[in-house]
Amino acid sequence: MGKKKDREAKASASAPDTLGKTEYYERLGELELELNRMARWLLHTGKRLVVVIEGRDTAGKGGVISAIADTLNPRQCHTVALPKPSERERTQWYFQRYVPHLPAAGEIVLFDRSWYNRAGVERVMGYCSEAEAEAFLKQAPVFEQMLVEDGMLLFKYWLTVDQALQEERFAERRDDPLKRWKLSPIDLKAREKYADYGRARDRMLAATHTSHAPWTLVNFNDQRRGRLALIRHLLDHLPDTEVPQAALDWPPLGHAPLEEKLKRPFKPI
């Protein structure tokens, strides 16, 4: 517990304006109601929503995806976080492995990293060639234009985080046994390539920030404020999502509540 308190003290010193838990959950609760109204609107209209969440390691991609999805129907809202490609997938058209995960009518897909892996991790860590990275930057705007022209609602967010805070979050993952799984060998190498990732990000933004699929950068030095800002932006940039909730006919049960009885001698634990 001492190490945890030390980390919290350091985080407080580096981010004195950090949003407190109580206020955060109050504001998040209001947004959750709006997210559920948005989900009803998607079902009502048959619209399809794609949200791409990108950013450096530890920026907070998983946290904001959870904040969006936690109170939504998991049959409607899907999170996609693909593992590294198989040998067969490496020989496919690059975008091919992402296409099957795109939403059908009324669905939401949240990409925890996306096709932009090629412009970031793959390029910086040498998992693709420079020619492949440059080809991706030419093809991505065309691919995204096809999605938008087909009627998909596409939002792309880049989460920003300063290296000092990134280091604190890496250290927390190292020290916390419940978060240790988040720390990979690639993360350790990424610590040495903060500037390289910045250059790759700038090249990506320059090539793929388009009128039909613009990027929105969100400050995630304070992850709670960042989550609220991202969700607020998403909701504000969708059409009016107010769809009346269907009334439920809730008649009386008509008898005393029954107990769960088993015919065989099973005993619940």
N, C-alpha and C positions, 0 to 999 in steps of 0.2 A: 504493500500500500504506500510505502514511503516513496518509491520510485514514481508511482502514479501521481502522488501529490506534487512531486518535483516537476513532473511534466506539465501538470495543470498550471502550476505557478509560472513556468516558463512561457506557456501558451498565453496566459493572461498578460504577462509582461510584453510579449511581442504583439498581442492583439488586444489592447485595452478596451476596445469598444465591442468585444465579443457579446453576442446576443445571449441572454440568459435562457435557461431551459423553460422556465415558466412562460415567459413571453413568447418564446419560439413555438411551444406546443399550442398556445392559444391562437396564434396567427396561422399555424399549420392546420388547426382544426377548421378554421373558416375556409381555407383553400381546399381542404378535403371535400367539403360540401360542394364546392364549385366543380371540383374534378368529377364528382359523381354525377352532377348535372351535365357536365360535358360528355360523360360516358353514355348517359341516356340519349343525348342529342345525336351522338354517333350512331347508336342503334336505330334511332328514329329516322335518320336521314340516309343511313348506309354509307356515310363517309368513312374514309380510311385515314388513320393518323400514324405517321412515322416520326419518331423523335430520336435523333442521333446525339448521343452524349459522348464527347471526346475530351481529352485533357491529359495532363501529365499524370504519372503514377502518384497516388495519394491525394489527388485533387479532390476526390469526393464523388466519383461517378456512381458507384454502387449506392451510396447514401441517398443521393437525390432520386435515383431510380426507385429505391424502396419508398421514399416519401411520396412519390407519384402513385405507385402501384399498390401500396399496402391496403387501402380501403376499396380498391376496385375489384371487380369480378375477374379472377384469374383466367376464366375461359374467354374473356374479352380482351384483357390486357396482358400481353406477353412480353417477357424480357428475353432478349437474345444476347448471349455472351458466348461466341463461338470459340472453341479451342483452336490450337494451331492446325493448319490444314493437313489432311492426309496426303499420302503420296499421290493418290488419284486426283485429289482436289488441286494439287500443285500444277497439274497439267491442264486444268480447265481454264476457260475464260475467267479472269480474276473475279468478276462480279457474280459469277454463276452460283457460288455457294451461299450468297446472301439472298438471292431472289426467292427461294422457297420460303423464307421467313417473313416476307412482306405481308401486310395485313389484307384480309378479305373484308367485305362490307361490315361496317360497324366495329371493327377491331382497332386496337392500339398496339403498336410494337415499339418497344423501347430498346434501342441498341446500346449495350454497354460495350463501347468500342464498336466499330463498324468496318465498312470497306475502307475507312480512312486509316486503318492499320498500316496500309501500304505507304501512306505519306508520312507516317510517324515512326512507330516502332520498327517496322520492316526496313525502312530507309536508314534510320539512324544506327540500328544494330547490324546492318549489313545482311539482312535476310532476303533482300531483293537487290537487283542491280540498279544502277542509276538510270539505265534505259527503261527498265520496268517502272520505276518510280515516276519518271517523266511521262511515260505513256499513260499511267494512271491519272496524272493531273490533267491530261488532255481529255481522257474519256469520262472522268467523274462528272463534270458539268453536263455532258451529253446524257449520261445514264440518269442523272437526277432530273433533267428536263423531261425525259420520257416518263418518269414517275409522276411528276407534277402535271404534265399534259394528260395523263391518264386519270387525273382527279385526286391523287393522293395529296394529303396535307403533310408537308415535309418541313421539319424544324431541325436545325443543326446548332448545337451548343458546344462551345469550347470553354472548359473550366480552367481559370488561371489560378496559379498558386506560386508564391515566392519560394525560393530554394530554402530559406531558413525554416519556414513552416513545413516544407516537404521533408526536411531532415528530421524535424520533431516527430512527424507522423511515421516516418520509417522507423525511428527509434521506438515509438510506441508499439508498432507491429513486432519489432524484435523482442521487446520485453513482455508483451502481453500474450500468454499462451492461447487465448481465445482469438487472437488476431494474427498469430504467427503464420498461419496458412496463406495470408495475403502477401507475404514477403517471399519473392522468388529470386533465383539467381539473376534473372534479367533485371529485376529492380535494383540489385546491388550494382550491376554494370551501369544502369541508368543514372545512378548518382554522379558518375563521372562525366555524364553527357548532357547536363542541364542546358548548356549553351547550344550544343548541337541540336537538341530537341527544339530550342527556340528558333533556330534558323530553319529547321524543317517545317515548323508551324507557320512561320512567315511565308515560306514558299507555297505551302498548302493554301493559306488564306488568300494569297494573291491570285492563285490559279482557280480557286473553287468558290470564292465569294461572289455569287451571281445574283441577278435580280430575281430569278425564279427560285433560287435556293440559297439565300444569304446565311452567313454565319452570325451568331450572337455570342459575344464573349461575356462571361459572367465571373465576377470576382469571387473566388472560393477560398480566400485567406481565412475568412470566417465561414465555415461550411453551413452553419444554420442560416445566416443571412443569404448565402448563395443559393441554398435550396429554395427559400421563400421567393427570392428575386426571379429565379428561373421559372418556377411554377406560375408566378404572377404574370410573367412575360408570355408564357405559353397560353394561358387562359385569355389574356388581353388581346392576343393576336389570332384568336379563333372567332368565327362568326358568333352571333348571339346564340348561346347554347341552352336557352331556357325552354325546356319541354316539360309540361305538367306531368307530375308523377301520377301514374294510374292509381285510382282509388281501389282499395282492397275490401272486399266483402268479408267481414270477420264475424261470422255468427257464433253464438254460444256453443260450447262443446256438446251440450245436451245430456251429459252424464258425468258422474264423478270421474276424475282422472284415474286411469288404470295403471297398475303396477306392471313392470316387465317381469313376466313369469316364464320360466324355462321348463320344458317337459322332461329334459334329460338332466342328470345331476351335475350340471356345470355350475360353478360358483364364481361370480365376478370377483376379481381381486380388489 
